Amino acid sequence: MTIESMKKTKFSQRTYAEWQQAAEQALKGKPLEGLKTPTIEGLTLEPLYTKEMLDSLGNALPLQVAAVQNSKTKPGWLVAQEVDAISAKDFLAKIKEDLARGNEMIVYTSFQKMDWTDSELEELAGLITKYPLYFKVTQEDQEILRVFDFVGNEQMENVQGVIFSEEPVHVPRNVRTALIDLLPVHNSGGTIVHELGIALSMLAEEMETGNFTEKADRLWFRFAVDTQFFQEIAKLRAFRVLWTAFCSAYGQPAKAVPIFTETSVRSYSKLDQYVNLLRAGNATFSAVLGGADAHTVHPHDFLTKPEPVSRRIARNVQLVIKEEAHVSHVADTAAGSYFIETLTKEYVDAAWNYFLEIEEAGGYIEAMKSGWLTDDIQAKWMEREGEIASRKASLIGTNIYANPQEPVKDAEIDYSHIEYATAKRLATPFEKLRTRSKETLLKTAVLHLGPLKDVKRQSDFIVGYLAVGGIEPLLSPELATADSINSFLSEQEIDYAVLCGTKEKLAEVIPGLAAKAAIDVAGKYPQEQLSEWKQFGVRGSIYNGKPLTDKLEQILSLGKKAF
């Protein structure tokens, strides 16, 4: 086929009904509803989005696209990687190196209090007139803000950026200081609807007094971005639509506002830490496609002590996206996507309704004081934990495909910002299990009650299940009788074992068990059957969907302390 003939080739038009018919045939009798994905916010993700679905948005669509694009000043985003320094001199040296290697903001975080000399502040002043600043300072670490005293009047217009400060600060007019911070909501377990609805409520309280326009000029917003790729894109776009609607409710035009994002630590794990790189890349791509103005990638070893090389890799995550994907040249990359536009509208509607609920409860502060908002967020967090525990959701290297031989790093986050040290993480229960397994003497086994080819599927599942808790079982040869099972358990001094075999084989050998070891069976069996087997020492069963953490806790409790 020539290029010319390819250009003339046209694909036949297909309807949604035809796709539905083909899908039903492929599913071989399974319901089409099974292809729909419910989100934790109560939305439903369709298996296929069509132009008709997009057209159903009507006049809301052009308004939505305009709101997203008009509230962002320009295409692209700023690479805003943190610098870990022990002194002002060290910070200046490192930030210069980072700026030369792709960093685009001067990011200062109060890891520890630093003393600044006038000459050091003067050097920093020269930098902030050339690069935007992003200062995160604590109450005890305000000295760096004297840097503005060293900026000449003629250069003051060049100073721009944002400051996150625990205390009110007086800064140049191009530096924004009124932060609407959604990171605490996210880190406490909030959903996308929580974040967006609370953002509006916080805005309403911020705008109650003072001049709306002046306050809008000082506003900036901070979001964490998780690994739900399309949903996080829609979240940031939805916020810009909600910002426009909020301003309209106040009778004000919507000004462009900066959104600063960072990779969420919710899905980060101390186990198999390099998987955090994949999570960071996923979240970062969502952030920039969603329209972030500046973004920070937390290093893959962020939960322990980041090394210089890991910080460099984190910075390069953004640089690779800029270089390879070219998304920094487009104001709204996701505009027109059937899926993302529809999802954006759904989040807008859900978040606005949730905002109204918060206002009916007295506003953000009152809703927090009453405990209603905290309880609502906690309920969704517990739902997330349940999905991870039952493997309805996966954390690679943590609750699935775990490596039990991997050393567990005990070091905690050493950052002074409590927002990270107290952030809820899905991997935390599994990290505790793995730590406990290293402190426990427990001999376990997977018993094959048939040829390996017949029980391998069960055996592999059980090995993977136990690996999540750091447990490495001994794999038995084929054990055809109860006597051979009893002998194996006794000779190997096994504390805990899982029987893998058919229902018929289990029924044959279980009545003859006489070992001291705690025993489970592989597979899901009726409670009546398990009750019958209990008299022979069978405690329960392990099957796909059985919550991991409680069961692994029970198994580890059978062992003895190693020291």
Number of C-alpha atoms within 10 A of each C-alpha: 5 6 8 8 8 9 8 8 9 7 6 5 5 8 9 13 9 10 12 14 12 11 15 14 12 11 12 8 8 12 10 15 9 9 14 12 13 11 12 14 15 10 13 13 16 13 13 13 15 13 12 10 14 18 13 11 14 10 9 13 19 13 12 23 20 16 23 25 20 18 21 20 13 16 17 22 24 19 24 27 30 23 20 21 19 12 14 18 15 12 19 19 12 15 24 14 12 20 17 10 13 17 23 19 25 26 23 21 21 21 18 17 19 18 13 16 13 12 10 16 23 17 14 22 21 16 19 22 17 14 17 20 21 24 21 18 23 18 12 12 18 18 15 20 15 15 19 19 13 16 21 12 10 7 13 18 14 16 22 20 22 24 22 21 17 13 10 10 12 9 19 15 14 15 21 22 22 19 18 19 19 20 21 18 22 23 20 18 26 25 19 24 23 22 26 29 28 27 24 26 23 19 19 17 12 17 15 9 9 9 9 15 14 9 15 19 17 17 20 22 20 21 26 24 31 25 20 13 18 18 22 24 28 27 28 27 32 29 26 29 25 24 22 23 20 18 17 12 10 12 10 13 13 20 17 21 20 23 23 23 26 23 25 25 25 21 20 29 26 25 26 19 20 16 18 24 20 14 22 28 20 18 26 29 22 25 32 26 26 29 32 26 22 22 26 24 27 24 29 27 21 23 22 18 16 16 14 12 10 18 21 16 17 21 24 19 21 26 16 12 16 18 10 9 11 11 19 19 13 14 20 23 18 19 20 15 14 17 21 23 23 22 23 25 20 17 27 25 16 19 26 20 14 20 25 16 16 22 19 12 16 15 19 23 15 15 17 15 11 12 10 14 20 16 12 13 18 15 14 17 20 13 13 17 19 17 16 21 23 16 17 13 14 16 20 17 22 28 26 16 16 21 18 21 12 12 14 17 14 12 10 12 17 15 18 14 16 11 14 20 14 12 18 18 19 26 22 16 18 22 22 15 20 25 16 19 24 18 15 18 17 22 19 25 25 25 25 23 24 18 13 16 7 14 19 15 11 22 21 11 16 23 20 19 23 19 23 24 30 26 26 20 20 15 14 15 14 15 19 16 17 19 15 15 23 17 14 18 23 15 8 12 16 20 20 21 22 24 28 25 24 16 12 8 15 18 13 13 19 21 16 14 19 16 20 14 21 17 25 21 26 24 18 14 14 8 11 9 11 17 13 11 19 16 12 16 17 22 14 21 19 21 16 15 12 15 17 23 20 12 18 21 16 10 21 22 15 15 17 11 13 11 6
